[in-house]
Amino acid sequence: MAKNENIIKYKKPFHFNIGLVIFCIIIIYVIYNIFSYFTTSTISEYQVSQGMIASNNVYHGLILRDESVVYADQSGYINYYIKNASRVSVNDVVYSIDTNGVIADKINSTGANGELLSEEALQEVSAKLDGFSNTYRSSSFGDTNTFKMDLDSEISQILNSIALANLGEQISTAEANNTFHRYASGKQGVIAYYVDGYEADNLENFKAEMLESGGYVKTNLESNVQVTSNSPVYKIVNSEKWNIIFAISTDLAESLQDDSNIKIKFCKDNYSANATYEIIWQDGEPFLALQLNTAMIRYINERFVDVELVINQTSGLKIPKSAITSKEFFTVPKSYFTEGGDSDNKGLILAETLDADTAGDESSIIYPTIYYEKNDKYYIDSELISAGTVIRKPDSILSTYTIGTDTDSLIGVYNINKGYAVFKQINIMYENDEYAIVEPKTSYGIALYDHIALDGSKLQESQLIKK
């Protein structure tokens, strides 16, 4: 028993297991990241791009031209020889009337032979088909029938002209018998084969009710086989100058009153043109009258047309409006900032820590982030300095300023280039319902190709970003 009492129990020395510590740290890091992943909302980003916004206003306008209707001198069977929307000169034969129908029948039967078309005419028809095919959209299916009718009419008139030349002897006999009559244009202009009752209207006799297109009736003259004396056979547009007129708001009228030129776009085919304009007032309501010197033939078959006024066209950095937010800042007079020490950054000297021993000590200076400058003030936030902190001027111990005395809010976006949110101030030049154009190359602002948060309301300063 005495021997057992002398036995001392051996205590194992403590060994620090570095591997276990590292493993625990890794486990804690993984758990933290998993927790952060499921508790942190995902932030969608947007890359800042160069863009443009045009304030487009669409209006339904009435077209007014200098038009003259030509009427038949006598009754009979009619044939046309000039394409619709073609220019004619004085003495160009536009149509003929056959009182007994004999020559008209021969012209029609000869004109039915498509083999008489020349190679040039066939190439022109083929080019028109290719052009229509290349620009066709399913949304404009109704234009297909119109195009077919126009093409049929054009081919028919080409063949009629060929028949007129081939029947020279018979036509001469009929003319001698006073049964066949050819009619030439008495003036130069552009031919159109329809009437609608607006031919005599112009800006001088314009009335607001003319804009009502609900009861509009357009009479096609090309489909006529027979005409009666004094009935319309075609009309001629005498000038390349034409007008489009429509009602506008009083606000728009006021915004346009100091200018006389505007860019427009036709909704039908996205054709753009420049126009001059005047504002006409009737019964206290404004109407915008556009004058154009081009594209009259392009829309000669239209009486009403939808146009866009392209105004307030602004270019710059284009960002979604959802990214825009606001943030409150302290505003501090620039005279309280100093530069020096090991940094070129602008700093503020804390007045409450300044005494004989700490004067000029770098520990008494803080360097807040400057987000914006306006006139004689810098904008800073509360990340490094809080409201109530007293600072002094670099050149005067007695001149002090209390942070938070003046505040102001700025609009901006959160830049997330570095993986955390940094507020950047923006200057909005123009905006619509979805996007804003902001001024490029501003101090403390955003730059082209920066990545910003798509929803600025979801972030705070320095917040880590999970994409």
Sine and cosine of phi, psi and omega as CSV:
sin_phi,cos_phi,sin_psi,cos_psi,sin_omega,cos_omega
0.00,0.00,-0.56,0.83,-0.03,-1.00
-0.92,0.40,-0.56,0.83,0.00,-1.00
-0.92,0.38,-0.61,0.79,-0.02,-1.00
-0.92,0.40,-0.51,0.86,-0.02,-1.00
-0.94,0.35,-0.34,0.94,-0.02,-1.00
-1.00,0.00,-0.01,1.00,-0.03,-1.00
-0.99,0.16,0.81,-0.58,0.01,-1.00
-0.96,-0.26,0.79,-0.62,-0.04,-1.00
-0.95,0.32,0.76,-0.65,-0.03,-1.00
-0.98,0.19,0.80,-0.60,0.04,-1.00
-0.98,-0.19,0.83,-0.56,0.01,-1.00
-0.94,0.34,0.70,-0.72,0.03,-1.00
-0.94,0.34,0.54,-0.84,0.01,-1.00
-0.97,0.23,0.80,-0.59,0.03,-1.00
-0.94,-0.34,0.85,-0.53,0.02,-1.00
-0.96,0.27,0.89,-0.46,-0.06,-1.00
-1.00,-0.07,1.00,-0.08,-0.04,-1.00
-0.90,0.44,-0.56,0.83,0.01,-1.00
-0.89,0.45,-0.65,0.76,0.01,-1.00
-0.91,0.41,-0.62,0.79,0.01,-1.00
-0.90,0.43,-0.70,0.71,0.01,-1.00
-0.89,0.45,-0.66,0.75,0.02,-1.00
-0.87,0.50,-0.68,0.73,0.01,-1.00
-0.89,0.45,-0.65,0.76,0.02,-1.00
-0.89,0.45,-0.67,0.75,0.01,-1.00
-0.89,0.45,-0.68,0.73,0.01,-1.00
-0.88,0.48,-0.69,0.73,0.00,-1.00
-0.90,0.44,-0.65,0.76,0.01,-1.00
-0.90,0.44,-0.68,0.73,0.01,-1.00
-0.91,0.42,-0.70,0.72,0.01,-1.00
-0.89,0.47,-0.65,0.76,0.01,-1.00
-0.89,0.45,-0.69,0.72,-0.01,-1.00
-0.92,0.38,-0.61,0.80,0.05,-1.00
-0.91,0.42,-0.69,0.73,0.03,-1.00
-0.89,0.46,-0.69,0.73,0.00,-1.00
-0.91,0.42,-0.61,0.80,-0.04,-1.00
-0.89,0.46,-0.67,0.74,-0.07,-1.00
-1.00,0.08,-0.27,0.96,-0.02,-1.00
-0.97,-0.26,-0.24,0.97,-0.01,-1.00
-0.99,-0.14,0.74,-0.67,0.01,-1.00
-0.96,0.27,0.59,-0.80,0.02,-1.00
-0.96,0.27,0.69,-0.72,-0.01,-1.00
-0.96,-0.29,0.86,-0.51,0.09,-1.00
-0.99,0.15,0.58,-0.81,-0.05,-1.00
-0.90,-0.44,0.30,-0.96,0.02,-1.00
-0.67,-0.75,0.73,-0.68,0.04,-1.00
-1.00,-0.01,0.83,-0.56,-0.03,-1.00
-0.90,0.45,0.74,-0.67,-0.04,-1.00
-0.78,-0.62,0.32,-0.95,0.12,-0.99
-0.98,0.18,0.72,-0.69,-0.05,-1.00
-0.39,-0.92,-0.06,-1.00,-0.06,-1.00
-0.53,-0.85,0.58,-0.82,0.09,-1.00
-0.81,-0.59,0.78,-0.63,0.08,-1.00
-0.90,-0.43,0.78,-0.62,0.05,-1.00
-0.98,0.19,0.97,-0.26,-0.09,-1.00
-0.98,-0.21,0.77,-0.63,0.02,-1.00
-0.87,-0.50,0.86,-0.50,-0.06,-1.00
-0.99,-0.11,0.73,-0.69,-0.02,-1.00
-0.70,-0.71,0.52,-0.86,0.05,-1.00
-0.99,-0.15,0.93,-0.36,-0.15,-0.99
-0.91,-0.40,0.38,-0.93,0.06,-1.00
-0.99,-0.15,0.75,-0.66,0.02,-1.00
-1.00,-0.05,0.77,-0.64,0.05,-1.00
-0.84,-0.54,0.76,-0.65,-0.01,-1.00
-0.75,-0.66,0.24,-0.97,0.12,-0.99
-1.00,0.09,1.00,-0.09,-0.14,-0.99
-0.87,-0.49,0.57,-0.82,0.07,-1.00
-0.77,-0.64,0.77,-0.63,0.02,-1.00
-1.00,-0.01,0.70,-0.72,0.05,-1.00
-0.96,-0.27,0.73,-0.69,-0.07,-1.00
-0.93,-0.37,0.47,-0.89,-0.01,-1.00
-0.94,0.34,0.66,-0.75,0.04,-1.00
-0.98,0.19,-0.41,0.91,-0.03,-1.00
-0.42,-0.91,0.14,-0.99,-0.01,-1.00
-1.00,0.04,0.44,-0.90,0.05,-1.00
0.39,-0.92,-0.19,-0.98,0.01,-1.00
-1.00,-0.01,0.73,-0.68,-0.15,-0.99
-0.93,-0.38,0.60,-0.80,0.14,-0.99
-0.73,-0.68,0.62,-0.78,0.00,-1.00
-0.95,-0.30,0.48,-0.88,-0.07,-1.00
-0.77,-0.63,-0.07,1.00,0.00,-1.00
-0.90,-0.44,0.70,-0.72,0.01,-1.00
-0.92,0.40,0.55,-0.84,0.12,-0.99
-0.87,0.49,0.59,-0.81,0.01,-1.00
0.91,0.41,0.44,0.90,0.05,-1.00
-0.97,-0.25,0.48,-0.88,0.07,-1.00
-0.98,0.18,0.63,-0.78,0.07,-1.00
-0.80,-0.60,0.48,-0.88,0.09,-1.00
-0.95,-0.31,0.19,-0.98,0.06,-1.00
-0.87,0.50,0.72,-0.69,0.04,-1.00
0.99,0.16,0.06,1.00,0.16,-0.99
-0.95,0.30,0.77,-0.64,-0.01,-1.00
-0.95,0.30,0.84,-0.54,-0.04,-1.00
-0.99,-0.15,-0.68,0.73,-0.06,-1.00
-0.44,-0.90,0.20,-0.98,0.08,-1.00
-0.71,-0.71,0.43,-0.90,0.07,-1.00
-0.81,-0.59,0.79,-0.61,0.04,-1.00
-0.94,-0.35,0.89,-0.46,-0.12,-0.99
-0.95,0.31,-0.48,0.88,-0.02,-1.00
-0.94,-0.34,-0.09,1.00,0.11,-0.99
1.00,0.09,-0.06,1.00,-0.06,-1.00
-0.91,0.41,-0.79,0.61,-0.01,-1.00
-0.93,0.37,-0.61,0.79,0.01,-1.00
-0.86,0.51,-0.65,0.76,0.04,-1.00
-0.89,0.45,-0.67,0.75,0.00,-1.00
-0.92,0.40,-0.61,0.79,0.05,-1.00
-0.90,0.44,-0.69,0.72,-0.03,-1.00
-0.92,0.40,-0.66,0.76,-0.01,-1.00
-0.94,0.35,-0.64,0.77,0.06,-1.00
-0.92,0.40,-0.63,0.78,-0.01,-1.00
-0.94,0.35,-0.28,0.96,0.02,-1.00
-0.97,0.22,-0.18,0.98,-0.03,-1.00
-1.00,0.02,0.99,-0.16,-0.04,-1.00
-0.93,0.38,-0.27,0.96,0.01,-1.00
-0.92,0.39,-0.26,0.97,-0.01,-1.00
-0.98,0.21,-0.19,0.98,-0.01,-1.00
-0.91,0.42,0.69,-0.72,0.02,-1.00
-0.97,0.24,0.27,-0.96,0.04,-1.00
-0.87,0.49,-0.62,0.78,0.02,-1.00
-0.89,0.45,-0.68,0.73,0.00,-1.00
-0.91,0.41,-0.65,0.76,0.02,-1.00
-0.90,0.44,-0.64,0.77,0.03,-1.00
-0.91,0.41,-0.61,0.80,0.03,-1.00
-0.91,0.41,-0.68,0.74,0.04,-1.00
-0.90,0.43,-0.68,0.73,0.02,-1.00
-0.88,0.47,-0.64,0.77,0.02,-1.00
-0.91,0.42,-0.62,0.78,0.02,-1.00
-0.91,0.40,-0.64,0.77,0.03,-1.00
-0.90,0.44,-0.68,0.73,0.03,-1.00
-0.89,0.45,-0.67,0.74,0.01,-1.00
-0.89,0.45,-0.68,0.74,0.02,-1.00
-0.92,0.39,-0.65,0.76,0.00,-1.00
-0.90,0.44,-0.64,0.77,-0.05,-1.00
-0.95,0.33,-0.46,0.89,-0.05,-1.00
-0.97,-0.25,0.06,1.00,-0.07,-1.00
-0.93,0.36,0.68,-0.74,0.11,-0.99
-0.76,-0.65,0.58,-0.81,-0.04,-1.00
-0.88,0.47,-0.44,0.90,-0.01,-1.00
-0.94,0.33,-0.28,0.96,-0.01,-1.00
-0.91,-0.42,0.64,0.77,-0.03,-1.00
-0.86,0.51,-0.52,0.85,-0.01,-1.00
-0.88,0.47,-0.38,0.93,0.02,-1.00
-0.96,0.29,-0.28,0.96,-0.04,-1.00
-0.89,0.46,-0.72,0.69,-0.01,-1.00
-0.91,0.42,-0.64,0.77,0.04,-1.00
-0.89,0.46,-0.68,0.73,0.02,-1.00
-0.89,0.46,-0.67,0.74,0.01,-1.00
-0.88,0.48,-0.70,0.71,-0.01,-1.00
-0.90,0.44,-0.67,0.74,0.01,-1.00
-0.91,0.42,-0.65,0.76,-0.01,-1.00
-0.93,0.37,-0.66,0.75,0.06,-1.00
-0.86,0.50,-0.69,0.73,0.00,-1.00
-0.90,0.43,-0.66,0.75,-0.01,-1.00
-0.90,0.44,-0.70,0.71,0.02,-1.00
-0.90,0.44,-0.67,0.75,0.00,-1.00
-0.87,0.49,-0.65,0.76,-0.02,-1.00
-0.94,0.33,-0.56,0.83,0.08,-1.00
-0.90,0.43,-0.70,0.71,-0.01,-1.00
-0.93,0.38,-0.57,0.82,0.06,-1.00
-0.88,0.47,-0.63,0.78,0.02,-1.00
-0.92,0.40,-0.62,0.79,0.05,-1.00
-0.91,0.42,-0.69,0.73,0.01,-1.00
-0.90,0.44,-0.62,0.78,0.00,-1.00
-0.87,0.49,-0.61,0.80,0.01,-1.00
-0.96,0.27,-0.60,0.80,-0.06,-1.00
-0.97,0.26,-0.39,0.92,-0.04,-1.00
-0.98,-0.19,0.51,0.86,-0.11,-0.99
-0.80,0.60,-0.74,0.67,-0.06,-1.00
-0.92,0.38,-0.70,0.71,0.00,-1.00
-0.91,0.42,-0.61,0.80,0.01,-1.00
-0.93,0.38,-0.63,0.78,0.03,-1.00
-0.88,0.48,-0.66,0.75,0.03,-1.00
-0.90,0.43,-0.70,0.72,0.00,-1.00
-0.91,0.42,-0.60,0.80,0.04,-1.00
-0.92,0.39,-0.61,0.79,0.03,-1.00
-0.91,0.41,-0.54,0.84,0.03,-1.00
-1.00,0.09,0.04,1.00,0.05,-1.00
0.89,0.46,0.53,0.85,0.06,-1.00
-0.95,-0.32,-0.21,0.98,-0.01,-1.00
-0.77,-0.64,0.74,-0.67,-0.10,-1.00
-0.71,-0.71,0.77,-0.63,0.10,-0.99
-0.98,-0.19,0.65,-0.76,-0.05,-1.00
-0.84,-0.55,0.83,-0.56,0.00,-1.00
-0.98,-0.18,0.36,-0.93,0.04,-1.00
-0.94,0.34,0.69,-0.72,0.03,-1.00
-1.00,0.03,-0.08,1.00,0.00,-1.00
-0.45,-0.89,0.26,-0.97,0.07,-1.00
-1.00,0.01,0.47,-0.88,-0.02,-1.00
0.23,-0.97,-0.39,-0.92,-0.01,-1.00
-0.86,-0.52,0.76,-0.65,-0.07,-1.00
-0.99,0.12,0.64,-0.77,0.15,-0.99
-0.64,-0.77,0.70,-0.72,-0.09,-1.00
-0.96,-0.27,0.83,0.56,0.15,-0.99
-0.39,-0.92,0.37,-0.93,0.11,-0.99
-0.72,-0.69,0.49,-0.87,-0.03,-1.00
-0.57,-0.82,0.09,1.00,0.05,-1.00
1.00,-0.01,-0.07,1.00,0.00,-1.00
-0.99,-0.16,0.08,1.00,-0.14,-0.99
-0.88,0.47,-0.53,0.85,-0.05,-1.00
-1.00,-0.05,0.00,1.00,-0.08,-1.00
-1.00,0.05,0.52,-0.86,0.04,-1.00
-0.47,-0.88,-0.07,-1.00,-0.05,-1.00
-0.91,0.42,-0.46,0.89,-0.04,-1.00
-0.93,0.36,-0.57,0.82,-0.02,-1.00
-0.95,-0.32,0.31,0.95,-0.02,-1.00
-0.89,0.46,0.67,-0.74,0.11,-0.99
-0.77,-0.64,0.54,-0.84,-0.07,-1.00
-0.84,0.54,-0.56,0.83,-0.03,-1.00
-0.92,0.39,-0.27,0.96,0.05,-1.00
-0.90,0.43,-0.36,0.93,-0.04,-1.00
-0.98,0.22,-0.17,0.99,-0.02,-1.00
-0.98,0.19,0.96,-0.29,-0.09,-1.00
-1.00,-0.08,0.04,1.00,-0.06,-1.00
-0.87,0.49,-0.64,0.77,-0.02,-1.00
-0.98,-0.19,0.37,0.93,-0.06,-1.00
-0.92,0.40,0.74,-0.68,0.02,-1.00
-0.81,-0.59,0.80,-0.61,-0.01,-1.00
-0.87,-0.48,0.84,-0.54,-0.04,-1.00
-0.98,-0.20,0.88,-0.47,0.02,-1.00
-0.99,0.16,0.82,-0.57,-0.04,-1.00
-1.00,-0.05,-0.36,0.93,-0.04,-1.00
-0.92,0.40,-0.44,0.90,-0.05,-1.00
-0.98,0.20,-0.12,0.99,-0.01,-1.00
-0.93,0.36,0.74,-0.67,0.14,-0.99
-1.00,-0.08,-0.64,0.77,0.04,-1.00
-0.83,-0.56,0.50,-0.87,0.08,-1.00
-0.75,-0.66,0.38,-0.92,0.09,-1.00
-0.95,-0.31,0.36,-0.93,0.00,-1.00
-0.84,0.54,0.67,-0.74,0.02,-1.00
0.95,0.32,0.22,0.97,0.12,-0.99
-1.00,-0.03,0.49,-0.87,-0.04,-1.00
-0.93,0.38,0.66,-0.75,0.02,-1.00
-0.90,-0.44,-0.49,0.87,0.13,-0.99
-0.19,-0.98,0.13,-0.99,0.14,-0.99
-0.74,-0.67,0.37,-0.93,-0.04,-1.00
-0.80,-0.59,0.74,-0.67,0.05,-1.00
-1.00,-0.02,0.84,-0.55,-0.19,-0.98
-1.00,0.01,-0.20,0.98,-0.10,-1.00
-0.56,-0.83,0.49,-0.87,0.08,-1.00
-0.97,0.22,-0.26,0.97,0.02,-1.00
-0.99,0.17,0.71,-0.70,0.00,-1.00
-0.52,-0.85,0.23,-0.97,-0.09,-1.00
-0.80,-0.61,0.50,-0.87,0.20,-0.98
-0.80,-0.60,0.77,-0.64,-0.04,-1.00
-0.76,-0.65,0.62,-0.78,0.00,-1.00
-0.36,-0.93,0.32,-0.95,-0.01,-1.00
-0.98,0.19,0.59,-0.80,0.06,-1.00
-0.74,-0.67,0.18,-0.98,0.02,-1.00
-0.98,0.18,0.34,-0.94,0.04,-1.00
-0.89,0.45,-0.62,0.79,0.01,-1.00
-0.88,0.47,-0.68,0.73,0.02,-1.00
-0.92,0.40,-0.63,0.77,0.03,-1.00
-0.86,0.51,-0.66,0.75,0.01,-1.00
-0.93,0.38,-0.61,0.79,-0.02,-1.00
-0.95,0.31,-0.37,0.93,-0.03,-1.00
-0.99,-0.14,-0.09,1.00,-0.18,-0.98
-0.94,0.35,-0.32,0.95,-0.05,-1.00
-1.00,-0.09,0.15,0.99,0.00,-1.00
-0.69,-0.72,0.07,-1.00,0.03,-1.00
-0.59,-0.81,0.14,0.99,0.00,-1.00
-0.80,-0.60,0.58,-0.82,-0.04,-1.00
-0.43,-0.90,0.46,-0.89,0.08,-1.00
-0.99,-0.16,0.69,-0.72,0.01,-1.00
-0.79,-0.61,0.33,-0.94,0.07,-1.00
-0.71,-0.70,0.75,-0.67,0.02,-1.00
-0.99,0.12,0.82,-0.57,-0.09,-1.00
-0.92,0.39,-0.47,0.88,-0.08,-1.00
-0.88,0.47,-0.68,0.73,-0.08,-1.00
-0.69,-0.73,0.20,0.98,0.04,-1.00
0.88,0.47,0.39,0.92,0.06,-1.00
-0.97,0.26,0.73,-0.68,-0.02,-1.00
-0.96,-0.29,0.53,-0.85,0.00,-1.00
-0.45,-0.89,0.38,-0.93,0.11,-0.99
-0.98,-0.17,0.63,-0.77,-0.04,-1.00
-0.67,-0.74,0.46,-0.89,0.23,-0.97
-1.00,-0.09,0.29,-0.96,-0.05,-1.00
-0.49,-0.87,0.30,-0.95,0.18,-0.98
-0.64,-0.76,0.45,-0.89,0.01,-1.00
-0.98,-0.22,0.84,-0.54,-0.01,-1.00
-0.95,-0.30,0.76,-0.65,0.01,-1.00
-0.95,-0.30,0.75,-0.66,0.08,-1.00
-0.70,-0.72,0.85,-0.53,-0.01,-1.00
0.80,0.60,0.63,0.78,0.05,-1.00
0.98,0.18,0.06,1.00,-0.01,-1.00
-0.94,-0.34,0.69,-0.72,-0.03,-1.00
-1.00,0.02,0.59,-0.81,0.09,-1.00
-0.76,-0.65,0.68,-0.73,0.01,-1.00
-0.99,-0.13,0.86,-0.51,0.01,-1.00
-0.96,-0.29,0.94,-0.35,0.02,-1.00
-1.00,0.01,0.62,-0.79,0.13,-0.99
-0.86,-0.51,0.80,-0.60,0.00,-1.00
-0.86,-0.52,0.51,-0.86,0.03,-1.00
-0.92,-0.39,0.03,1.00,0.00,-1.00
-0.73,-0.69,0.22,-0.97,0.12,-0.99
0.92,0.40,0.26,0.96,0.03,-1.00
-0.87,0.49,-0.70,0.71,-0.01,-1.00
-0.91,0.42,-0.55,0.83,-0.03,-1.00
-0.84,0.54,-0.57,0.82,-0.06,-1.00
-0.87,-0.50,0.46,0.89,-0.07,-1.00
-0.91,0.41,-0.42,0.91,0.00,-1.00
-1.00,0.04,0.03,1.00,-0.01,-1.00
-0.97,-0.26,0.60,-0.80,0.15,-0.99
-0.94,-0.35,-0.53,0.85,0.08,-1.00
-0.86,-0.51,0.61,-0.79,-0.07,-1.00
-0.54,-0.84,0.56,-0.83,0.08,-1.00
-1.00,-0.09,0.79,-0.61,0.00,-1.00
-0.77,-0.64,0.47,-0.88,0.11,-0.99
-0.96,-0.30,0.70,-0.71,0.17,-0.99
-1.00,-0.02,0.90,-0.45,-0.03,-1.00
-1.00,-0.04,0.98,-0.20,-0.04,-1.00
-0.77,-0.64,0.25,-0.97,-0.02,-1.00
0.81,0.58,0.70,0.71,-0.01,-1.00
-0.98,0.19,0.92,-0.40,-0.12,-0.99
-0.78,-0.63,0.71,-0.71,0.02,-1.00
-0.86,-0.50,0.47,-0.88,-0.02,-1.00
0.19,-0.98,-0.51,-0.86,0.07,-1.00
-1.00,0.09,0.82,-0.57,-0.09,-1.00
-0.98,-0.18,0.83,-0.55,0.01,-1.00
-0.72,-0.70,0.47,-0.88,0.06,-1.00
-0.95,0.32,0.56,-0.83,-0.03,-1.00
-0.92,0.38,-0.40,0.92,0.02,-1.00
-0.90,0.44,-0.39,0.92,-0.01,-1.00
-0.98,0.20,-0.28,0.96,-0.11,-0.99
-0.99,0.15,0.74,-0.67,0.04,-1.00
-0.63,-0.78,-0.10,-0.99,0.02,-1.00
-0.72,-0.69,0.38,-0.93,-0.01,-1.00
-0.54,-0.84,0.63,-0.78,-0.01,-1.00
-1.00,0.06,0.66,-0.75,-0.04,-1.00
-0.74,-0.68,0.41,-0.91,0.23,-0.97
-0.99,0.15,0.65,-0.76,0.13,-0.99
-0.95,-0.33,0.78,-0.62,-0.09,-1.00
-0.81,-0.59,0.73,-0.68,0.05,-1.00
-0.83,0.56,0.65,-0.76,-0.03,-1.00
-0.89,0.46,-0.44,0.90,-0.05,-1.00
-0.92,0.39,-0.25,0.97,-0.01,-1.00
-1.00,-0.02,-0.04,1.00,0.01,-1.00
-1.00,-0.06,0.52,-0.85,-0.01,-1.00
-0.74,-0.67,0.35,-0.94,0.11,-0.99
-0.79,-0.61,0.59,-0.81,0.02,-1.00
0.36,-0.93,-0.17,-0.99,-0.02,-1.00
0.94,0.35,-0.59,-0.81,-0.04,-1.00
-1.00,-0.01,0.10,0.99,-0.09,-1.00
-0.74,-0.67,0.53,-0.85,0.10,-1.00
-1.00,-0.03,-0.01,1.00,0.01,-1.00
-0.94,0.35,0.42,-0.91,0.02,-1.00
-1.00,0.09,0.76,-0.65,-0.06,-1.00
-0.84,-0.55,0.20,-0.98,0.04,-1.00
-0.86,-0.50,0.69,-0.72,-0.02,-1.00
-1.00,-0.05,0.83,-0.56,0.01,-1.00
-0.97,0.23,0.84,-0.55,-0.07,-1.00
-0.96,0.27,-0.57,0.82,-0.13,-0.99
-0.96,0.29,-0.30,0.95,0.02,-1.00
-0.99,-0.17,0.05,1.00,-0.10,-0.99
-1.00,0.01,0.88,-0.47,0.14,-0.99
-0.63,-0.78,-0.18,-0.98,-0.08,-1.00
-0.89,0.45,-0.51,0.86,-0.06,-1.00
-1.00,0.07,-0.44,0.90,-0.09,-1.00
-0.96,-0.28,0.05,1.00,-0.02,-1.00
-0.85,0.52,0.82,-0.57,0.01,-1.00
0.98,0.18,-0.01,1.00,0.04,-1.00
-0.92,0.39,0.71,-0.71,-0.03,-1.00
-0.89,0.46,-0.43,0.90,-0.01,-1.00
-0.93,0.36,-0.27,0.96,0.01,-1.00
-1.00,-0.04,0.09,1.00,-0.02,-1.00
-0.89,-0.45,0.73,-0.69,0.10,-1.00
-0.90,-0.44,0.46,-0.89,-0.05,-1.00
-0.86,-0.51,1.00,0.08,-0.01,-1.00
-0.96,0.29,0.38,-0.92,0.09,-1.00
-0.97,0.26,0.79,-0.62,0.04,-1.00
-1.00,-0.07,0.84,-0.54,-0.07,-1.00
-0.99,-0.15,-0.38,0.93,-0.08,-1.00
-0.18,-0.98,0.42,-0.91,0.13,-0.99
-0.74,-0.68,0.63,-0.78,-0.04,-1.00
-0.58,-0.82,0.87,-0.49,-0.03,-1.00
0.82,0.57,-0.92,-0.40,-0.06,-1.00
-0.96,-0.28,0.38,0.92,-0.07,-1.00
-0.75,-0.66,0.53,-0.85,0.17,-0.99
-0.96,-0.27,0.50,-0.87,0.03,-1.00
-0.96,-0.26,0.83,-0.56,0.03,-1.00
-0.76,-0.65,0.31,-0.95,0.03,-1.00
-0.95,-0.33,-0.16,-0.99,-0.12,-0.99
-0.99,-0.12,0.27,0.96,-0.04,-1.00
-0.90,0.44,-0.67,0.74,-0.05,-1.00
-0.92,-0.39,-0.17,0.98,-0.04,-1.00
-0.58,-0.82,0.63,-0.77,-0.09,-1.00
-0.93,-0.36,0.29,-0.96,0.04,-1.00
-0.88,0.47,0.65,-0.76,-0.01,-1.00
0.99,-0.15,-0.25,0.97,0.04,-1.00
-0.93,0.38,0.71,-0.71,-0.03,-1.00
-0.98,-0.19,0.76,-0.65,0.05,-1.00
-0.85,-0.53,0.24,-0.97,0.02,-1.00
-0.77,-0.64,0.27,-0.96,0.07,-1.00
-0.96,0.30,0.53,-0.85,-0.02,-1.00
-0.88,0.48,-0.50,0.87,-0.09,-1.00
-0.96,-0.29,0.23,0.97,-0.03,-1.00
-0.41,-0.91,0.85,-0.52,0.04,-1.00
-0.96,0.29,-0.49,0.87,-0.10,-1.00
-0.99,0.14,-0.41,0.91,-0.03,-1.00
-1.00,0.06,0.95,-0.33,-0.05,-1.00
-0.84,-0.54,0.30,-0.95,0.01,-1.00
-0.57,-0.82,0.68,-0.73,-0.01,-1.00
-0.99,-0.13,0.84,-0.54,0.02,-1.00
-0.88,0.47,0.72,-0.69,-0.01,-1.00
0.98,-0.19,-0.11,0.99,0.04,-1.00
-0.88,0.48,-0.66,0.75,0.03,-1.00
-0.81,-0.58,0.72,-0.70,0.06,-1.00
-0.74,-0.67,0.31,-0.95,0.06,-1.00
-0.35,-0.94,0.42,-0.91,0.02,-1.00
-0.95,-0.30,0.52,-0.85,0.05,-1.00
-0.84,-0.54,0.53,-0.85,0.14,-0.99
-0.99,-0.11,0.59,-0.81,-0.04,-1.00
-0.12,-0.99,-0.29,-0.96,0.01,-1.00
-0.71,-0.71,0.24,-0.97,0.07,-1.00
-0.99,-0.17,0.89,-0.45,0.08,-1.00
-0.98,0.18,0.75,-0.66,-0.05,-1.00
-0.83,-0.55,0.47,0.89,-0.01,-1.00
-0.85,0.53,-0.60,0.80,-0.13,-0.99
-0.99,-0.13,0.15,0.99,0.03,-1.00
1.00,-0.03,-0.01,1.00,0.10,-0.99
-0.63,-0.78,0.31,-0.95,-0.15,-0.99
-0.99,0.13,0.77,-0.64,0.09,-1.00
-0.77,-0.64,0.86,-0.51,-0.02,-1.00
-0.94,0.34,0.73,-0.69,0.06,-1.00
-0.79,-0.61,0.80,-0.60,-0.02,-1.00
-0.96,0.28,0.54,-0.84,0.01,-1.00
-0.75,-0.66,0.45,-0.89,0.13,-0.99
-0.92,-0.39,0.94,-0.35,-0.04,-1.00
-0.98,0.18,0.82,-0.57,0.02,-1.00
-1.00,-0.04,-0.59,0.81,0.01,-1.00
-0.29,-0.96,0.45,-0.89,0.00,-1.00
-0.47,-0.88,0.44,-0.90,0.17,-0.99
-0.82,-0.57,-0.38,-0.92,-0.08,-1.00
-0.94,0.34,-0.41,0.91,-0.12,-0.99
-0.90,-0.43,-0.58,0.82,-0.11,-0.99
-0.78,-0.63,0.33,-0.95,0.09,-1.00
-0.77,-0.64,0.58,-0.82,0.12,-0.99
-0.97,-0.22,0.85,-0.52,-0.04,-1.00
-0.92,-0.39,0.42,-0.91,-0.05,-1.00
-0.93,0.37,0.76,-0.65,0.02,-1.00
-0.99,0.11,0.28,-0.96,0.14,-0.99
0.83,0.55,0.67,0.74,0.07,-1.00
-1.00,-0.08,0.51,-0.86,0.07,-1.00
-0.91,0.43,0.70,-0.72,0.02,-1.00
0.91,0.41,0.24,0.97,-0.06,-1.00
-0.96,-0.28,-0.28,-0.96,-0.01,-1.00
-1.00,-0.07,0.27,-0.96,-0.01,-1.00
-0.78,-0.63,0.25,-0.97,0.04,-1.00
-0.85,0.53,0.71,-0.71,0.02,-1.00
0.97,0.24,0.07,1.00,0.15,-0.99
-0.88,0.48,0.48,-0.88,0.09,-1.00
-0.98,-0.20,0.81,-0.59,-0.02,-1.00
-0.82,-0.58,0.36,-0.93,0.04,-1.00
-0.94,0.34,0.73,-0.68,-0.02,-1.00
-0.93,0.38,-0.52,0.85,0.04,-1.00
-0.86,-0.50,0.99,-0.15,-0.06,-1.00
-0.93,0.38,-0.33,0.94,-0.04,-1.00
-0.96,0.27,-0.23,0.97,-0.07,-1.00
-1.00,-0.02,-0.04,1.00,-0.13,-0.99
-0.88,-0.47,0.35,-0.94,0.17,-0.99
-0.77,-0.64,0.27,-0.96,-0.04,-1.00
-0.85,0.53,0.72,-0.70,0.07,-1.00
0.94,0.33,0.14,0.99,0.02,-1.00
-0.92,0.39,0.72,-0.70,0.05,-1.00
-0.94,0.35,0.55,-0.84,-0.13,-0.99
-0.95,-0.30,0.77,-0.64,0.19,-0.98
-0.95,-0.33,0.91,-0.42,-0.07,-1.00
-1.00,-0.03,0.00,0.00,0.00,0.00
